[in-house]
């Protein structure tokens, strides 16, 4: 299992509207082959404008397929009027046995 973490810094001016869009986006992501249906959204306790979305992929092959074939399209679905108010970073994590 691979954790695909998307970190977002959200400008307060668009927060409410963006979160409505994000809910739909997460649902769409859970339809991607290999994404498990238990996506979680976390908020930073100290910096309230920062969030992390945790998607779980079944394995590395599914994650690679997503990144190679679908990521650009999924990221492109972000409405233009949000783009100047958000900062994204992403990382992939794998759980070790110890």
N, C-alpha and C positions, 0 to 999 in steps of 0.2 A: 504494500500500500504506500502511495506517495501523497504527501500533503503539498498542495499547490496553494500558496498563500499570496493573496493580493492585498497590499496595504494602500490605503487611500487617505489622503489629507483633503478634507472637504471644507470649502469656504462656507461660512455660516449663511451667506446670502442665498445659497441654493440647496441647503441641507434638506429641507422638507420635500421639495420637488424631486431631488436626486434620490432620496430613499424610496420614494414611490417607484421610480424607474428601476432602481437597484433590485427591488423585490422581484420584479418581472425578469430581470436579467439573471438572477440566481436561479429562478425556475427554468429558464432556457438553458443555462449551463448544466443543470441536472439532467437534461435530456441528451447531453453529449455522451457518446459511447465511452464507457469506462468510468464516468463520474458517478460516485456513490451518492445516494439521496439523503445525505445528512450534512449538508453544507451548514456552516456556522458563521455567524457574524459577531465579532467582538469589538467593543469600544475601549479605547485607551482611557484609563481612569484619571490620568493627570492631564492629558491633552485631549479634551473632549471633541475636538474636530478630526481626530484620527480613528480610523477603523481598520480592522483586518477581516478579510473573508477567507475562510478555510474550506477549500474544496478537497475532497479525497478522490484520488484516482486509483483504480484497481491495481495498476502496475505501471511500470516505466513505459511500456509499449503504447498504452493508451494515452499517457501524458505526451509522449513524443508525437503521436498522431495528432493530438489536439493542437500542439504548438505548431507543427508543420502544416496542418491543413485547415484548422478552424480559428485559431487564435486571432489572426488578423481580422477576419470577418466579425467575430464576436466583439472585439474591441472597437471595430468600426461602427457598431450599432449605438455607441454612445452619442446622444444628440449633441450637435455642434455647440449649442448654447451653454453646455456644461463644461466644455473642454478647458476654458481659461480659468475655471474655478476649482480644478482638481489636480492633485499630484499623485501619481501611481508609482508603486514599486512592486516587484514580484520576486518570489523565491520558491524553490522546491526543496522539500525536506523529506527524508526517509527515516523511519524509526529503526534503531538498531536493537539488537537482542539484549544489550546491557546498557 
